[in-house]
Amino acid sequence: MPTPPKHGIAAHTRVLETHRYGRDWVLVADHNGIPVTTARVIIERGGADIEQ
């Protein structure tokens, strides 16, 4: 059985949108409890999809 996601879709979306607007996405990720490495993956994938 898969483990539930640690960070919600809203937090993923905030990081992605912040990056798209050229803002400090590292700061947003930190404030949402998302590690920088995970935030990079979100940005590279270009989406905030969370597997259910």
PDBQT receptor file of N, H, CA, C and O in Angstrom, charges set to zero:
ATOM      1  N   MET A   1       0.845  -1.180   0.000  1.00  0.00    +0.000 N 
ATOM      2  CA  MET A   1       0.000   0.000   0.000  1.00  0.00    +0.000 C 
ATOM      3  C   MET A   1       0.892   1.245   0.000  1.00  0.00    +0.000 C 
ATOM      4  O   MET A   1       1.788   1.362   0.836  1.00  0.00    +0.000 OA
ATOM      5  N   PRO A   2       0.655   2.171  -0.927  1.00  0.00    +0.000 N 
ATOM      6  CA  PRO A   2       1.507   3.367  -1.002  1.00  0.00    +0.000 C 
ATOM      7  C   PRO A   2       1.296   4.286   0.194  1.00  0.00    +0.000 C 
ATOM      8  O   PRO A   2       0.216   4.345   0.782  1.00  0.00    +0.000 OA
ATOM      9  N   THR A   3       2.356   4.997   0.531  1.00  0.00    +0.000 N 
ATOM     10  H   THR A   3       3.233   4.949   0.054  1.00  0.00    +0.000 HD
ATOM     11  CA  THR A   3       2.254   5.958   1.625  1.00  0.00    +0.000 C 
ATOM     12  C   THR A   3       1.594   7.239   1.119  1.00  0.00    +0.000 C 
ATOM     13  O   THR A   3       1.770   7.614  -0.040  1.00  0.00    +0.000 OA
ATOM     14  N   PRO A   4       0.844   7.901   1.978  1.00  0.00    +0.000 N 
ATOM     15  CA  PRO A   4       0.203   9.155   1.555  1.00  0.00    +0.000 C 
ATOM     16  C   PRO A   4       1.251  10.244   1.331  1.00  0.00    +0.000 C 
ATOM     17  O   PRO A   4       2.318  10.206   1.944  1.00  0.00    +0.000 OA
ATOM     18  N   PRO A   5       0.963  11.211   0.464  1.00  0.00    +0.000 N 
ATOM     19  CA  PRO A   5       1.924  12.294   0.207  1.00  0.00    +0.000 C 
ATOM     20  C   PRO A   5       2.158  13.125   1.467  1.00  0.00    +0.000 C 
ATOM     21  O   PRO A   5       1.238  13.350   2.253  1.00  0.00    +0.000 OA
ATOM     22  N   LYS A   6       3.387  13.573   1.648  1.00  0.00    +0.000 N 
ATOM     23  H   LYS A   6       4.134  13.391   1.009  1.00  0.00    +0.000 HD
ATOM     24  CA  LYS A   6       3.738  14.365   2.826  1.00  0.00    +0.000 C 
ATOM     25  C   LYS A   6       3.338  15.825   2.673  1.00  0.00    +0.000 C 
ATOM     26  O   LYS A   6       3.083  16.515   3.661  1.00  0.00    +0.000 OA
ATOM     27  N   HIS A   7       3.283  16.293   1.428  1.00  0.00    +0.000 N 
ATOM     28  H   HIS A   7       3.490  15.733   0.626  1.00  0.00    +0.000 HD
ATOM     29  CA  HIS A   7       2.974  17.698   1.158  1.00  0.00    +0.000 C 
ATOM     30  C   HIS A   7       1.778  17.744   0.222  1.00  0.00    +0.000 C 
ATOM     31  O   HIS A   7       1.721  17.016  -0.768  1.00  0.00    +0.000 OA
ATOM     32  N   GLY A   8       0.835  18.599   0.543  1.00  0.00    +0.000 N 
ATOM     33  H   GLY A   8       0.882  19.191   1.348  1.00  0.00    +0.000 HD
ATOM     34  CA  GLY A   8      -0.386  18.682  -0.246  1.00  0.00    +0.000 C 
ATOM     35  C   GLY A   8      -0.201  19.335  -1.601  1.00  0.00    +0.000 C 
ATOM     36  O   GLY A   8       0.830  19.941  -1.895  1.00  0.00    +0.000 OA
ATOM     37  N   ILE A   9      -1.223  19.192  -2.408  1.00  0.00    +0.000 N 
ATOM     38  H   ILE A   9      -2.060  18.700  -2.169  1.00  0.00    +0.000 HD
ATOM     39  CA  ILE A   9      -1.182  19.751  -3.761  1.00  0.00    +0.000 C 
ATOM     40  C   ILE A   9      -1.116  21.278  -3.727  1.00  0.00    +0.000 C 
ATOM     41  O   ILE A   9      -0.542  21.895  -4.625  1.00  0.00    +0.000 OA
ATOM     42  N   ALA A  10      -1.696  21.884  -2.706  1.00  0.00    +0.000 N 
ATOM     43  H   ALA A  10      -2.163  21.383  -1.977  1.00  0.00    +0.000 HD
ATOM     44  CA  ALA A  10      -1.649  23.348  -2.603  1.00  0.00    +0.000 C 
ATOM     45  C   ALA A  10      -0.209  23.828  -2.401  1.00  0.00    +0.000 C 
ATOM     46  O   ALA A  10       0.201  24.826  -2.994  1.00  0.00    +0.000 OA
ATOM     47  N   ALA A  11       0.549  23.126  -1.573  1.00  0.00    +0.000 N 
ATOM     48  H   ALA A  11       0.216  22.316  -1.092  1.00  0.00    +0.000 HD
ATOM     49  CA  ALA A  11       1.947  23.501  -1.343  1.00  0.00    +0.000 C 
ATOM     50  C   ALA A  11       2.767  23.310  -2.612  1.00  0.00    +0.000 C 
ATOM     51  O   ALA A  11       3.609  24.146  -2.939  1.00  0.00    +0.000 OA
ATOM     52  N   HIS A  12       2.526  22.212  -3.330  1.00  0.00    +0.000 N 
ATOM     53  H   HIS A  12       1.842  21.532  -3.065  1.00  0.00    +0.000 HD
ATOM     54  CA  HIS A  12       3.224  21.970  -4.597  1.00  0.00    +0.000 C 
ATOM     55  C   HIS A  12       2.904  23.081  -5.596  1.00  0.00    +0.000 C 
ATOM     56  O   HIS A  12       3.793  23.582  -6.285  1.00  0.00    +0.000 OA
ATOM     57  N   THR A  13       1.641  23.455  -5.668  1.00  0.00    +0.000 N 
ATOM     58  H   THR A  13       0.919  23.048  -5.108  1.00  0.00    +0.000 HD
ATOM     59  CA  THR A  13       1.216  24.490  -6.607  1.00  0.00    +0.000 C 
ATOM     60  C   THR A  13       1.849  25.835  -6.267  1.00  0.00    +0.000 C 
ATOM     61  O   THR A  13       2.250  26.576  -7.165  1.00  0.00    +0.000 OA
ATOM     62  N   ARG A  14       1.940  26.156  -4.975  1.00  0.00    +0.000 N 
ATOM     63  H   ARG A  14       1.615  25.554  -4.246  1.00  0.00    +0.000 HD
ATOM     64  CA  ARG A  14       2.564  27.423  -4.567  1.00  0.00    +0.000 C 
ATOM     65  C   ARG A  14       4.018  27.490  -5.021  1.00  0.00    +0.000 C 
ATOM     66  O   ARG A  14       4.469  28.522  -5.519  1.00  0.00    +0.000 OA
ATOM     67  N   VAL A  15       4.752  26.388  -4.849  1.00  0.00    +0.000 N 
ATOM     68  H   VAL A  15       4.386  25.550  -4.445  1.00  0.00    +0.000 HD
ATOM     69  CA  VAL A  15       6.158  26.359  -5.275  1.00  0.00    +0.000 C 
ATOM     70  C   VAL A  15       6.253  26.536  -6.783  1.00  0.00    +0.000 C 
ATOM     71  O   VAL A  15       7.069  27.318  -7.271  1.00  0.00    +0.000 OA
ATOM     72  N   LEU A  16       5.427  25.818  -7.514  1.00  0.00    +0.000 N 
ATOM     73  H   LEU A  16       4.764  25.183  -7.118  1.00  0.00    +0.000 HD
ATOM     74  CA  LEU A  16       5.471  25.867  -8.972  1.00  0.00    +0.000 C 
ATOM     75  C   LEU A  16       5.096  27.251  -9.497  1.00  0.00    +0.000 C 
ATOM     76  O   LEU A  16       5.776  27.776 -10.378  1.00  0.00    +0.000 OA
ATOM     77  N   GLU A  17       4.051  27.835  -8.984  1.00  0.00    +0.000 N 
ATOM     78  H   GLU A  17       3.499  27.408  -8.268  1.00  0.00    +0.000 HD
ATOM     79  CA  GLU A  17       3.625  29.163  -9.428  1.00  0.00    +0.000 C 
ATOM     80  C   GLU A  17       4.667  30.226  -9.081  1.00  0.00    +0.000 C 
ATOM     81  O   GLU A  17       4.915  31.140  -9.867  1.00  0.00    +0.000 OA
ATOM     82  N   THR A  18       5.266  30.101  -7.912  1.00  0.00    +0.000 N 
ATOM     83  H   THR A  18       5.064  29.358  -7.274  1.00  0.00    +0.000 HD
ATOM     84  CA  THR A  18       6.309  31.051  -7.519  1.00  0.00    +0.000 C 
ATOM     85  C   THR A  18       7.478  30.986  -8.487  1.00  0.00    +0.000 C 
ATOM     86  O   THR A  18       8.022  32.020  -8.874  1.00  0.00    +0.000 OA
ATOM     87  N   HIS A  19       7.867  29.791  -8.879  1.00  0.00    +0.000 N 
ATOM     88  H   HIS A  19       7.425  28.951  -8.566  1.00  0.00    +0.000 HD
ATOM     89  CA  HIS A  19       8.957  29.624  -9.850  1.00  0.00    +0.000 C 
ATOM     90  C   HIS A  19       8.572  30.222 -11.193  1.00  0.00    +0.000 C 
ATOM     91  O   HIS A  19       9.386  30.896 -11.825  1.00  0.00    +0.000 OA
ATOM     92  N   ARG A  20       7.349  29.984 -11.637  1.00  0.00    +0.000 N 
ATOM     93  H   ARG A  20       6.689  29.436 -11.124  1.00  0.00    +0.000 HD
ATOM     94  CA  ARG A  20       6.892  30.497 -12.939  1.00  0.00    +0.000 C 
ATOM     95  C   ARG A  20       6.904  32.021 -12.986  1.00  0.00    +0.000 C 
ATOM     96  O   ARG A  20       7.150  32.611 -14.038  1.00  0.00    +0.000 OA
ATOM     97  N   TYR A  21       6.638  32.659 -11.844  1.00  0.00    +0.000 N 
ATOM     98  H   TYR A  21       6.438  32.179 -10.989  1.00  0.00    +0.000 HD
ATOM     99  CA  TYR A  21       6.630  34.122 -11.802  1.00  0.00    +0.000 C 
ATOM    100  C   TYR A  21       8.002  34.713 -11.480  1.00  0.00    +0.000 C 
ATOM    101  O   TYR A  21       8.132  35.926 -11.321  1.00  0.00    +0.000 OA
ATOM    102  N   GLY A  22       9.027  33.860 -11.383  1.00  0.00    +0.000 N 
ATOM    103  H   GLY A  22       8.922  32.874 -11.513  1.00  0.00    +0.000 HD
ATOM    104  CA  GLY A  22      10.384  34.331 -11.157  1.00  0.00    +0.000 C 
ATOM    105  C   GLY A  22      10.663  34.782  -9.739  1.00  0.00    +0.000 C 
ATOM    106  O   GLY A  22      11.585  35.562  -9.503  1.00  0.00    +0.000 OA
ATOM    107  N   ARG A  23       9.885  34.304  -8.806  1.00  0.00    +0.000 N 
ATOM    108  H   ARG A  23       9.135  33.670  -8.998  1.00  0.00    +0.000 HD
ATOM    109  CA  ARG A  23      10.073  34.681  -7.398  1.00  0.00    +0.000 C 
ATOM    110  C   ARG A  23      10.966  33.671  -6.677  1.00  0.00    +0.000 C 
ATOM    111  O   ARG A  23      11.488  32.747  -7.300  1.00  0.00    +0.000 OA
ATOM    112  N   ASP A  24      11.140  33.843  -5.390  1.00  0.00    +0.000 N 
ATOM    113  H   ASP A  24      10.716  34.594  -4.884  1.00  0.00    +0.000 HD
ATOM    114  CA  ASP A  24      12.014  32.994  -4.575  1.00  0.00    +0.000 C 
ATOM    115  C   ASP A  24      11.290  31.704  -4.185  1.00  0.00    +0.000 C 
ATOM    116  O   ASP A  24      10.693  31.610  -3.113  1.00  0.00    +0.000 OA
ATOM    117  N   TRP A  25      11.358  30.712  -5.080  1.00  0.00    +0.000 N 
ATOM    118  H   TRP A  25      11.843  30.789  -5.951  1.00  0.00    +0.000 HD
ATOM    119  CA  TRP A  25      10.662  29.446  -4.850  1.00  0.00    +0.000 C 
ATOM    120  C   TRP A  25      11.299  28.639  -3.724  1.00  0.00    +0.000 C 
ATOM    121  O   TRP A  25      10.625  27.822  -3.097  1.00  0.00    +0.000 OA
ATOM    122  N   VAL A  26      12.592  28.854  -3.456  1.00  0.00    +0.000 N 
ATOM    123  H   VAL A  26      13.140  29.517  -3.965  1.00  0.00    +0.000 HD
ATOM    124  CA  VAL A  26      13.254  28.144  -2.357  1.00  0.00    +0.000 C 
ATOM    125  C   VAL A  26      12.648  28.585  -1.025  1.00  0.00    +0.000 C 
ATOM    126  O   VAL A  26      12.408  27.761  -0.142  1.00  0.00    +0.000 OA
ATOM    127  N   LEU A  27      12.408  29.872  -0.887  1.00  0.00    +0.000 N 
ATOM    128  H   LEU A  27      12.603  30.541  -1.604  1.00  0.00    +0.000 HD
ATOM    129  CA  LEU A  27      11.791  30.400   0.327  1.00  0.00    +0.000 C 
ATOM    130  C   LEU A  27      10.384  29.843   0.501  1.00  0.00    +0.000 C 
ATOM    131  O   LEU A  27      10.005  29.446   1.603  1.00  0.00    +0.000 OA
ATOM    132  N   VAL A  28       9.616  29.810  -0.565  1.00  0.00    +0.000 N 
ATOM    133  H   VAL A  28       9.923  30.133  -1.460  1.00  0.00    +0.000 HD
ATOM    134  CA  VAL A  28       8.249  29.284  -0.510  1.00  0.00    +0.000 C 
ATOM    135  C   VAL A  28       8.267  27.807  -0.132  1.00  0.00    +0.000 C 
ATOM    136  O   VAL A  28       7.470  27.364   0.695  1.00  0.00    +0.000 OA
ATOM    137  N   ALA A  29       9.172  27.050  -0.735  1.00  0.00    +0.000 N 
ATOM    138  H   ALA A  29       9.819  27.409  -1.407  1.00  0.00    +0.000 HD
ATOM    139  CA  ALA A  29       9.283  25.627  -0.410  1.00  0.00    +0.000 C 
ATOM    140  C   ALA A  29       9.618  25.446   1.067  1.00  0.00    +0.000 C 
ATOM    141  O   ALA A  29       9.025  24.606   1.745  1.00  0.00    +0.000 OA
ATOM    142  N   ASP A  30      10.562  26.230   1.558  1.00  0.00    +0.000 N 
ATOM    143  H   ASP A  30      11.043  26.912   1.008  1.00  0.00    +0.000 HD
ATOM    144  CA  ASP A  30      10.964  26.137   2.962  1.00  0.00    +0.000 C 
ATOM    145  C   ASP A  30       9.798  26.445   3.894  1.00  0.00    +0.000 C 
ATOM    146  O   ASP A  30       9.590  25.736   4.879  1.00  0.00    +0.000 OA
ATOM    147  N   HIS A  31       9.052  27.475   3.600  1.00  0.00    +0.000 N 
ATOM    148  H   HIS A  31       9.221  28.050   2.800  1.00  0.00    +0.000 HD
ATOM    149  CA  HIS A  31       7.921  27.856   4.446  1.00  0.00    +0.000 C 
ATOM    150  C   HIS A  31       6.780  26.850   4.387  1.00  0.00    +0.000 C 
ATOM    151  O   HIS A  31       5.939  26.813   5.285  1.00  0.00    +0.000 OA
ATOM    152  N   ASN A  32       6.746  26.038   3.341  1.00  0.00    +0.000 N 
ATOM    153  H   ASN A  32       7.429  26.068   2.612  1.00  0.00    +0.000 HD
ATOM    154  CA  ASN A  32       5.718  25.007   3.216  1.00  0.00    +0.000 C 
ATOM    155  C   ASN A  32       6.226  23.633   3.651  1.00  0.00    +0.000 C 
ATOM    156  O   ASN A  32       5.519  22.635   3.507  1.00  0.00    +0.000 OA
ATOM    157  N   GLY A  33       7.446  23.581   4.180  1.00  0.00    +0.000 N 
ATOM    158  H   GLY A  33       8.019  24.392   4.297  1.00  0.00    +0.000 HD
ATOM    159  CA  GLY A  33       7.991  22.333   4.685  1.00  0.00    +0.000 C 
ATOM    160  C   GLY A  33       8.418  21.353   3.612  1.00  0.00    +0.000 C 
ATOM    161  O   GLY A  33       8.496  20.149   3.856  1.00  0.00    +0.000 OA
ATOM    162  N   ILE A  34       8.694  21.869   2.418  1.00  0.00    +0.000 N 
ATOM    163  H   ILE A  34       8.630  22.847   2.219  1.00  0.00    +0.000 HD
ATOM    164  CA  ILE A  34       9.117  21.026   1.303  1.00  0.00    +0.000 C 
ATOM    165  C   ILE A  34      10.630  21.168   1.146  1.00  0.00    +0.000 C 
ATOM    166  O   ILE A  34      11.133  22.281   0.994  1.00  0.00    +0.000 OA
ATOM    167  N   PRO A  35      11.365  20.041   1.181  1.00  0.00    +0.000 N 
ATOM    168  CA  PRO A  35      12.812  20.124   0.967  1.00  0.00    +0.000 C 
ATOM    169  C   PRO A  35      13.136  20.693  -0.417  1.00  0.00    +0.000 C 
ATOM    170  O   PRO A  35      12.369  20.516  -1.364  1.00  0.00    +0.000 OA
ATOM    171  N   VAL A  36      14.262  21.368  -0.522  1.00  0.00    +0.000 N 
ATOM    172  H   VAL A  36      14.885  21.512   0.247  1.00  0.00    +0.000 HD
ATOM    173  CA  VAL A  36      14.657  21.995  -1.784  1.00  0.00    +0.000 C 
ATOM    174  C   VAL A  36      14.766  20.949  -2.895  1.00  0.00    +0.000 C 
ATOM    175  O   VAL A  36      14.387  21.216  -4.035  1.00  0.00    +0.000 OA
ATOM    176  N   THR A  37      15.277  19.767  -2.570  1.00  0.00    +0.000 N 
ATOM    177  H   THR A  37      15.584  19.550  -1.644  1.00  0.00    +0.000 HD
ATOM    178  CA  THR A  37      15.406  18.724  -3.594  1.00  0.00    +0.000 C 
ATOM    179  C   THR A  37      14.047  18.300  -4.125  1.00  0.00    +0.000 C 
ATOM    180  O   THR A  37      13.899  18.052  -5.321  1.00  0.00    +0.000 OA
ATOM    181  N   THR A  38      13.059  18.212  -3.254  1.00  0.00    +0.000 N 
ATOM    182  H   THR A  38      13.180  18.413  -2.282  1.00  0.00    +0.000 HD
ATOM    183  CA  THR A  38      11.702  17.871  -3.681  1.00  0.00    +0.000 C 
ATOM    184  C   THR A  38      11.110  18.998  -4.512  1.00  0.00    +0.000 C 
ATOM    185  O   THR A  38      10.427  18.750  -5.506  1.00  0.00    +0.000 OA
ATOM    186  N   ALA A  39      11.370  20.239  -4.108  1.00  0.00    +0.000 N 
ATOM    187  H   ALA A  39      11.925  20.441  -3.301  1.00  0.00    +0.000 HD
ATOM    188  CA  ALA A  39      10.870  21.390  -4.862  1.00  0.00    +0.000 C 
ATOM    189  C   ALA A  39      11.452  21.413  -6.271  1.00  0.00    +0.000 C 
ATOM    190  O   ALA A  39      10.761  21.760  -7.228  1.00  0.00    +0.000 OA
ATOM    191  N   ARG A  40      12.726  21.042  -6.395  1.00  0.00    +0.000 N 
ATOM    192  H   ARG A  40      13.288  20.760  -5.617  1.00  0.00    +0.000 HD
ATOM    193  CA  ARG A  40      13.343  20.980  -7.729  1.00  0.00    +0.000 C 
ATOM    194  C   ARG A  40      12.640  19.954  -8.602  1.00  0.00    +0.000 C 
ATOM    195  O   ARG A  40      12.427  20.190  -9.791  1.00  0.00    +0.000 OA
ATOM    196  N   VAL A  41      12.281  18.822  -8.024  1.00  0.00    +0.000 N 
ATOM    197  H   VAL A  41      12.454  18.629  -7.058  1.00  0.00    +0.000 HD
ATOM    198  CA  VAL A  41      11.567  17.782  -8.779  1.00  0.00    +0.000 C 
ATOM    199  C   VAL A  41      10.211  18.312  -9.235  1.00  0.00    +0.000 C 
ATOM    200  O   VAL A  41       9.808  18.072 -10.373  1.00  0.00    +0.000 OA
ATOM    201  N   ILE A  42       9.511  19.020  -8.372  1.00  0.00    +0.000 N 
ATOM    202  H   ILE A  42       9.838  19.214  -7.447  1.00  0.00    +0.000 HD
ATOM    203  CA  ILE A  42       8.212  19.607  -8.726  1.00  0.00    +0.000 C 
ATOM    204  C   ILE A  42       8.382  20.540  -9.918  1.00  0.00    +0.000 C 
ATOM    205  O   ILE A  42       7.590  20.498 -10.860  1.00  0.00    +0.000 OA
ATOM    206  N   ILE A  43       9.404  21.373  -9.880  1.00  0.00    +0.000 N 
ATOM    207  H   ILE A  43      10.047  21.407  -9.115  1.00  0.00    +0.000 HD
ATOM    208  CA  ILE A  43       9.647  22.335 -10.955  1.00  0.00    +0.000 C 
ATOM    209  C   ILE A  43      10.052  21.626 -12.243  1.00  0.00    +0.000 C 
ATOM    210  O   ILE A  43       9.585  21.984 -13.324  1.00  0.00    +0.000 OA
ATOM    211  N   GLU A  44      10.921  20.618 -12.129  1.00  0.00    +0.000 N 
ATOM    212  H   GLU A  44      11.301  20.327 -11.251  1.00  0.00    +0.000 HD
ATOM    213  CA  GLU A  44      11.360  19.885 -13.321  1.00  0.00    +0.000 C 
ATOM    214  C   GLU A  44      10.203  19.169 -14.006  1.00  0.00    +0.000 C 
ATOM    215  O   GLU A  44      10.141  19.111 -15.234  1.00  0.00    +0.000 OA
ATOM    216  N   ARG A  45       9.296  18.629 -13.218  1.00  0.00    +0.000 N 
ATOM    217  H   ARG A  45       9.346  18.675 -12.220  1.00  0.00    +0.000 HD
ATOM    218  CA  ARG A  45       8.137  17.935 -13.791  1.00  0.00    +0.000 C 
ATOM    219  C   ARG A  45       7.134  18.920 -14.369  1.00  0.00    +0.000 C 
ATOM    220  O   ARG A  45       6.349  18.579 -15.254  1.00  0.00    +0.000 OA
ATOM    221  N   GLY A  46       7.168  20.143 -13.860  1.00  0.00    +0.000 N 
ATOM    222  H   GLY A  46       7.806  20.421 -13.141  1.00  0.00    +0.000 HD
ATOM    223  CA  GLY A  46       6.281  21.174 -14.378  1.00  0.00    +0.000 C 
ATOM    224  C   GLY A  46       4.842  21.026 -13.941  1.00  0.00    +0.000 C 
ATOM    225  O   GLY A  46       3.938  21.586 -14.561  1.00  0.00    +0.000 OA
ATOM    226  N   GLY A  47       4.628  20.283 -12.888  1.00  0.00    +0.000 N 
ATOM    227  H   GLY A  47       5.363  19.829 -12.385  1.00  0.00    +0.000 HD
ATOM    228  CA  GLY A  47       3.271  20.101 -12.405  1.00  0.00    +0.000 C 
ATOM    229  C   GLY A  47       3.260  19.778 -10.935  1.00  0.00    +0.000 C 
ATOM    230  O   GLY A  47       4.282  19.419 -10.349  1.00  0.00    +0.000 OA
ATOM    231  N   ALA A  48       2.105  19.907 -10.353  1.00  0.00    +0.000 N 
ATOM    232  H   ALA A  48       1.274  20.198 -10.829  1.00  0.00    +0.000 HD
ATOM    233  CA  ALA A  48       1.947  19.638  -8.934  1.00  0.00    +0.000 C 
ATOM    234  C   ALA A  48       1.187  18.340  -8.726  1.00  0.00    +0.000 C 
ATOM    235  O   ALA A  48       0.461  18.187  -7.743  1.00  0.00    +0.000 OA
ATOM    236  N   ASP A  49       1.356  17.401  -9.655  1.00  0.00    +0.000 N 
ATOM    237  H   ASP A  49       1.946  17.524 -10.453  1.00  0.00    +0.000 HD
ATOM    238  CA  ASP A  49       0.630  16.140  -9.561  1.00  0.00    +0.000 C 
ATOM    239  C   ASP A  49       1.093  15.336  -8.356  1.00  0.00    +0.000 C 
ATOM    240  O   ASP A  49       2.287  15.202  -8.088  1.00  0.00    +0.000 OA
ATOM    241  N   ILE A  50       0.120  14.814  -7.649  1.00  0.00    +0.000 N 
ATOM    242  H   ILE A  50      -0.849  14.924  -7.867  1.00  0.00    +0.000 HD
ATOM    243  CA  ILE A  50       0.390  13.944  -6.517  1.00  0.00    +0.000 C 
ATOM    244  C   ILE A  50      -0.298  12.621  -6.796  1.00  0.00    +0.000 C 
ATOM    245  O   ILE A  50      -1.493  12.579  -7.090  1.00  0.00    +0.000 OA
ATOM    246  N   GLU A  51       0.469  11.535  -6.700  1.00  0.00    +0.000 N 
ATOM    247  H   GLU A  51       1.439  11.569  -6.461  1.00  0.00    +0.000 HD
ATOM    248  CA  GLU A  51      -0.121  10.223  -6.928  1.00  0.00    +0.000 C 
ATOM    249  C   GLU A  51      -0.988   9.856  -5.743  1.00  0.00    +0.000 C 
ATOM    250  O   GLU A  51      -0.578  10.009  -4.593  1.00  0.00    +0.000 OA
ATOM    251  N   GLN A  52      -2.157   9.383  -6.016  1.00  0.00    +0.000 N 
ATOM    252  H   GLN A  52      -2.490   9.258  -6.951  1.00  0.00    +0.000 HD
ATOM    253  CA  GLN A  52      -3.079   8.984  -4.954  1.00  0.00    +0.000 C 
ATOM    254  C   GLN A  52      -2.941   7.524  -4.638  1.00  0.00    +0.000 C 
ATOM    255  O   GLN A  52      -3.642   7.012  -3.765  1.00  0.00    +0.000 OA
TER     256      GLN A  52
